[in-house]
């Protein structure tokens, strides 16, 4: 099976003109010598030399990515992002040196470079030792950099402890990001997160501000007591997406009180129980509204 680096190079080879590919290959050969200065220069030159076009990966290529590294989902990658990740993967096979180099260049990277650096987290050697750098990216103020860590990547699901996972989900809500691209959203749901999200919902309601229906996905399986009351309020909403979210969360709760509320959501409850309604459907409706 091909490595991630070989896969990235193959995609770029199929998309770059010969002169651009020659330039890239020259840089990769130089990077194999392990000089940090060469890496910094290459990362800076890549967009100018290779462009920023979308990779526009085919279904077959996305399947190849999944085969190379389960959970790797580069559907929204660009040529420069792919080449920058490839540049890091071309460094010498030395975990200590890689961690030192990544830790040195990440803090001074511009936004586009940081997006590439953190998109490659699930592919790097010694990736478990890069958790502190990933956490720092999540704490920053640039949404696209946050999403490079949080979205379409197995890294947070595999490496973050419960506190860091919960902080990531809450931060996404604070900055107006979406939850559905987070891999392991259902698997990593927990009772503490459910309470945190309900507290956040109360703050939003008190301020008269909207709440994304996605929030309730991580609440449903742990909804008890006053959390059920929150879902009852949601079930009475005039917004059909909120009623659908309430139905899905209440079905996941399985509490007797939840079943009582579900009698007021006859159609939504029927679809949720049968599988005709899923969180993907709620997310799709949200996305369609944003596009419109």
C-alpha positions as CSV (number, residue, x, y, z in Angstrom):
1,X,0.0,0.0,0.0
2,X,1.2,3.5,-0.8
3,X,2.2,5.9,2.0
4,X,0.4,9.2,2.5
5,X,3.4,11.0,1.0
6,X,3.3,8.8,-2.1
7,X,-0.5,9.4,-2.4
8,X,-0.1,13.2,-2.2
9,X,2.7,13.2,-4.7
10,X,0.5,11.1,-7.1
11,X,-2.4,13.5,-6.9
12,X,-0.1,16.5,-7.5
13,X,1.7,14.8,-10.4
14,X,-1.7,14.4,-12.1
15,X,-2.5,18.1,-11.7
16,X,0.7,20.0,-12.1
17,X,2.5,21.1,-15.3
18,X,5.9,19.5,-15.8
19,X,7.9,22.6,-14.8
20,X,5.9,22.9,-11.6
21,X,6.3,19.3,-10.8
22,X,10.1,19.5,-11.4
23,X,10.3,22.4,-9.0
24,X,8.4,20.5,-6.3
25,X,10.5,17.4,-6.7
26,X,13.7,19.5,-6.4
27,X,12.3,21.0,-3.1
28,X,11.4,17.5,-1.8
29,X,14.9,16.2,-2.5
30,X,16.4,19.1,-0.6
31,X,14.0,18.7,2.3
32,X,15.1,15.1,2.7
33,X,18.4,16.5,4.1
34,X,16.5,17.8,7.1
35,X,17.4,21.5,7.2
36,X,14.7,23.6,8.9
37,X,15.5,26.7,6.8
38,X,14.9,24.8,3.6
39,X,11.4,23.8,4.9
40,X,10.5,27.3,5.9
41,X,11.5,28.6,2.4
42,X,9.6,25.8,0.6
43,X,6.5,26.4,2.6
44,X,6.6,30.0,1.7
45,X,7.2,29.5,-2.0
46,X,4.7,26.7,-2.7
47,X,1.6,28.8,-3.3
48,X,3.5,31.1,-5.7
49,X,5.2,28.3,-7.5
50,X,2.3,25.7,-7.6
51,X,-0.9,27.8,-7.3
52,X,-3.9,27.4,-5.0
53,X,-6.3,25.5,-7.2
54,X,-8.7,23.0,-5.6
55,X,-7.4,19.4,-5.7
56,X,-11.0,18.4,-6.6
57,X,-10.4,14.8,-5.7
58,X,-12.5,12.1,-7.3
59,X,-14.5,9.6,-5.3
60,X,-11.8,7.0,-6.1
61,X,-9.0,9.3,-4.8
62,X,-10.9,10.0,-1.6
63,X,-11.3,6.2,-1.2
64,X,-7.6,5.9,-1.6
65,X,-7.0,8.4,1.1
66,X,-9.3,6.4,3.5
67,X,-7.4,3.3,2.6
68,X,-4.0,4.9,3.3
69,X,-5.1,6.4,6.6
70,X,-8.5,5.7,8.0
71,X,-10.4,8.9,8.6
72,X,-8.2,11.0,6.3
73,X,-10.7,13.2,4.4
74,X,-8.9,15.7,2.2
75,X,-12.0,16.6,0.1
76,X,-11.6,20.3,0.6
77,X,-7.8,20.4,0.1
78,X,-6.0,22.7,-2.4
79,X,-2.8,22.1,-4.4
80,X,-0.8,24.3,-2.0
81,X,-2.2,22.6,1.1
82,X,-1.3,19.2,-0.3
83,X,2.2,20.2,-1.3
84,X,2.9,21.8,2.1
85,X,1.8,18.6,3.9
86,X,3.9,16.6,1.5
87,X,6.9,18.9,2.3
88,X,6.6,17.9,6.0
89,X,6.3,14.3,5.1
90,X,9.5,14.5,3.1
91,X,11.6,15.3,6.2
92,X,14.0,12.7,7.4
93,X,12.5,9.8,9.4
94,X,13.3,11.0,12.8
95,X,10.4,11.5,15.2
96,X,12.3,13.7,17.7
97,X,13.5,16.0,14.9
98,X,10.1,16.2,13.4
99,X,8.4,17.2,16.6
100,X,11.1,19.8,17.2
101,X,10.7,21.2,13.7
102,X,6.9,21.3,13.8
103,X,7.0,23.0,17.2
104,X,9.4,25.6,15.9
105,X,7.6,26.5,12.7
106,X,3.9,26.3,13.8
107,X,3.8,29.4,16.0
108,X,5.2,31.7,13.3
109,X,3.1,30.2,10.4
110,X,0.7,32.5,8.6
111,X,-2.9,31.5,8.4
112,X,-2.6,29.5,5.1
113,X,0.5,27.8,6.3
114,X,-1.1,26.9,9.6
115,X,-4.1,25.4,7.9
116,X,-1.8,23.1,5.9
117,X,0.4,22.2,8.9
118,X,-2.6,21.2,11.1
119,X,-4.5,19.5,8.3
120,X,-1.6,17.0,8.1
121,X,-1.8,16.0,11.8
122,X,-3.2,12.5,11.3
123,X,-0.4,11.8,8.7
124,X,2.7,12.8,10.6
125,X,5.1,10.7,12.6
126,X,5.0,11.1,16.3
127,X,1.5,12.7,15.9
128,X,0.6,12.0,19.5
129,X,3.4,14.3,20.6
130,X,1.9,17.2,18.7
131,X,-1.2,17.5,20.8
132,X,-0.1,20.6,22.6
133,X,0.5,22.3,19.3
134,X,-3.0,21.2,18.1
135,X,-4.6,22.5,21.3
136,X,-2.9,25.9,20.7
137,X,-4.3,26.1,17.2
138,X,-7.8,25.4,18.7
139,X,-7.3,28.3,21.1
140,X,-6.6,30.8,18.4
141,X,-8.9,33.3,16.8
142,X,-8.8,32.1,13.2
143,X,-11.7,29.9,12.4
144,X,-10.1,28.2,9.3
145,X,-7.1,27.1,11.4
146,X,-9.5,25.8,14.1
147,X,-11.3,23.8,11.5
148,X,-8.1,22.4,10.1
149,X,-7.7,20.6,13.4
150,X,-11.3,19.9,14.3
151,X,-12.9,19.0,10.9
152,X,-12.6,16.0,8.7
153,X,-9.8,14.6,10.7
154,X,-9.4,11.5,13.0
155,X,-6.8,13.4,15.1
156,X,-9.0,14.9,17.8
157,X,-11.1,11.7,18.1
158,X,-7.9,9.6,18.6
159,X,-5.7,12.0,20.6
160,X,-7.7,14.4,22.7
161,X,-8.8,13.6,26.2
162,X,-12.3,14.3,27.3
163,X,-11.6,17.8,28.6
164,X,-9.9,18.9,25.4
165,X,-12.6,17.3,23.3
166,X,-15.3,19.1,25.2
167,X,-13.5,22.4,24.9
168,X,-13.2,21.9,21.1
169,X,-16.9,21.3,20.7
170,X,-17.8,24.3,22.8
171,X,-15.3,26.5,21.0
172,X,-16.8,25.6,17.7
173,X,-20.2,26.9,18.9
174,X,-18.6,30.1,20.2
175,X,-16.9,30.9,16.9
176,X,-19.9,29.9,14.7
177,X,-18.3,26.8,13.3
178,X,-20.2,23.6,12.6
179,X,-20.1,20.3,14.5
180,X,-21.0,17.7,11.9
181,X,-17.5,17.5,10.2
182,X,-16.0,16.5,13.6
183,X,-15.2,12.8,13.3
184,X,-16.3,10.8,16.4
185,X,-19.0,13.3,17.4
186,X,-21.3,10.5,18.6
187,X,-18.5,8.2,19.9
188,X,-16.9,11.0,22.0
189,X,-20.2,12.4,23.4
190,X,-20.2,12.3,27.2
191,X,-22.3,13.4,30.2
192,X,-20.1,16.3,31.1
193,X,-20.3,17.7,27.6
194,X,-24.1,17.4,27.6
195,X,-24.2,19.5,30.7
196,X,-21.8,22.1,29.3
197,X,-23.9,22.4,26.1
198,X,-27.2,22.8,28.0
199,X,-25.6,25.5,30.2
200,X,-24.4,27.2,27.0
201,X,-27.9,26.9,25.5
202,X,-29.4,28.6,28.6
203,X,-27.0,31.5,28.2
204,X,-28.0,31.9,24.5
205,X,-31.7,31.7,25.3
206,X,-31.3,34.3,28.1
207,X,-29.6,36.7,25.6
208,X,-32.2,36.1,23.0
209,X,-29.6,34.6,20.6
210,X,-30.1,31.6,18.3
211,X,-28.8,28.1,18.9
212,X,-27.8,25.7,16.2
213,X,-29.9,22.5,16.3
214,X,-26.6,20.5,16.0
215,X,-25.9,21.3,19.7
216,X,-28.5,18.7,20.9
217,X,-26.8,15.8,19.1
218,X,-24.3,15.5,21.9
219,X,-27.0,16.1,24.6
220,X,-29.6,13.5,23.7
221,X,-27.9,10.3,24.9
222,X,-27.2,11.9,28.3
223,X,-30.4,13.9,28.7
224,X,-31.8,13.6,32.2
225,X,-33.9,15.8,34.5
226,X,-33.7,19.5,33.5
227,X,-32.0,18.5,30.3
228,X,-35.3,16.8,29.3
229,X,-37.0,20.1,30.1
230,X,-34.7,21.8,27.6
231,X,-35.6,19.3,24.9
232,X,-39.3,19.9,25.8
233,X,-38.8,23.6,25.1
234,X,-37.1,22.7,21.8
235,X,-40.0,20.3,20.8
236,X,-42.4,23.3,21.1
237,X,-40.4,25.4,18.7
238,X,-42.0,26.8,15.5
239,X,-38.8,25.9,13.7
240,X,-39.1,22.5,12.0
241,X,-35.4,21.8,12.3
242,X,-35.5,22.4,16.0
243,X,-38.4,20.0,16.4
244,X,-36.5,17.4,14.4
245,X,-33.4,17.9,16.6
246,X,-35.6,17.5,19.7
247,X,-37.1,14.3,18.3
248,X,-33.7,12.8,17.6
249,X,-32.3,13.8,21.0
250,X,-35.3,12.6,22.9
251,X,-35.2,9.2,21.1
252,X,-31.5,8.9,22.0
253,X,-32.4,9.7,25.6
254,X,-34.7,6.8,26.1
255,X,-36.1,8.2,29.3
256,X,-39.8,7.8,30.1
257,X,-40.2,11.6,30.3
258,X,-38.7,11.8,26.8
259,X,-41.3,9.3,25.5
260,X,-44.1,11.5,26.8
261,X,-42.7,14.6,25.0
262,X,-42.3,12.5,21.8
263,X,-46.1,12.1,21.7
264,X,-46.3,15.8,20.8
265,X,-43.9,15.2,17.9
266,X,-45.7,12.4,16.2
267,X,-44.3,12.7,12.7
268,X,-40.8,13.7,13.8
269,X,-40.7,10.9,16.4
270,X,-41.9,8.3,13.8
271,X,-39.2,9.3,11.4
272,X,-36.5,9.4,14.1
273,X,-37.3,6.0,15.3
274,X,-37.5,4.4,11.9
275,X,-34.2,5.9,10.7
276,X,-36.0,8.1,8.1
277,X,-34.8,11.1,10.0
278,X,-31.1,11.5,11.0
279,X,-28.7,14.2,12.1
280,X,-27.4,14.3,8.6
281,X,-30.9,15.4,7.5
282,X,-30.9,18.2,10.0
283,X,-27.4,19.3,9.0
284,X,-28.4,19.2,5.3
285,X,-31.3,21.5,6.0
286,X,-29.1,23.9,7.9
287,X,-26.6,23.9,5.0
288,X,-29.3,24.4,2.4
289,X,-30.6,27.4,4.3
290,X,-27.1,29.0,4.5
291,X,-26.6,28.5,0.8
292,X,-30.0,30.1,0.0
